Amino acid sequence: MKIHFQILSAFCSIFLVSEVHSISNYEILKICRKERLEKECVKRLKLNRELLNKGKPIRIPVLKYKVK
């Protein structure tokens, strides 16, 4: 029974959650206001949005957590 539930949940997660919502121009500008290089930030986020809409993968940088 447990295996059937796992297979069903994997099937549902693949087909029901395959939709990705990209951010709007206003949200991009709001995020990039805080950045030092605002133009580069806007360009990078718009490119990522375009790639997501086309169904292509994007790069997401992983920042290391520094323990104090």
DAFENWO-V577515 format. One record per residue. N is the residue number from 1. RES is the residue in one letter. SS is DSSP state (helix for helix, strand for strand, loop for the rest). PSI is psi in whole degrees, 0 to 359 (999 if undefined). D_CENTER is the distance of its C-alpha to the mean C-alpha in Angstrom with 1 decimal. Layout:
BEGIN
N&RES&SS&PSI&D_CENTER / N&RES&SS&PSI&D_CENTER
END
This chain:
BEGIN
1&M&loop&321&34.0 / 2&K&helix&323&31.2 / 3&I&helix&321&30.2 / 4&H&helix&321&30.2 / 5&F&helix&319&27.8 / 6&Q&helix&319&25.4 / 7&I&helix&317&25.6 / 8&L&helix&318&25.2 / 9&S&helix&323&22.1 / 10&A&helix&319&20.4 / 11&F&helix&315&21.5 / 12&C&helix&321&20.1 / 13&S&helix&328&16.7 / 14&I&helix&315&16.4 / 15&F&helix&335&17.7 / 16&L&helix&339&17.0 / 17&V&loop&25&13.3 / 18&S&loop&0&12.3 / 19&E&loop&133&11.4 / 20&V&loop&132&8.0 / 21&H&loop&124&8.6 / 22&S&loop&165&7.8 / 23&I&loop&156&9.3 / 24&S&loop&170&13.0 / 25&N&helix&320&15.2 / 26&Y&helix&317&16.7 / 27&E&helix&323&13.6 / 28&I&helix&313&12.9 / 29&L&helix&323&16.6 / 30&K&helix&320&16.6 / 31&I&helix&318&14.1 / 32&C&helix&351&15.9 / 33&R&loop&327&19.3 / 34&K&loop&343&19.3 / 35&E&loop&153&18.7 / 36&R&loop&316&21.8 / 37&L&loop&84&21.0 / 38&E&helix&318&19.6 / 39&K&helix&317&20.0 / 40&E&helix&323&18.1 / 41&C&helix&314&15.1 / 42&V&helix&316&15.2 / 43&K&helix&316&15.7 / 44&R&helix&316&12.8 / 45&L&helix&323&10.3 / 46&K&helix&322&12.2 / 47&L&helix&317&12.2 / 48&N&helix&320&8.5 / 49&R&helix&318&8.6 / 50&E&helix&316&11.7 / 51&L&helix&320&10.6 / 52&L&helix&318&8.0 / 53&N&helix&329&11.0 / 54&K&helix&350&13.3 / 55&G&loop&16&11.6 / 56&K&loop&154&11.4 / 57&P&loop&152&9.4 / 58&I&loop&161&7.9 / 59&R&loop&131&9.2 / 60&I&loop&115&7.8 / 61&P&loop&141&11.2 / 62&V&loop&121&12.8 / 63&L&loop&132&15.4 / 64&K&loop&142&18.6 / 65&Y&loop&124&20.0 / 66&K&loop&122&23.6 / 67&V&loop&132&26.1 / 68&K&loop&999&28.9
END
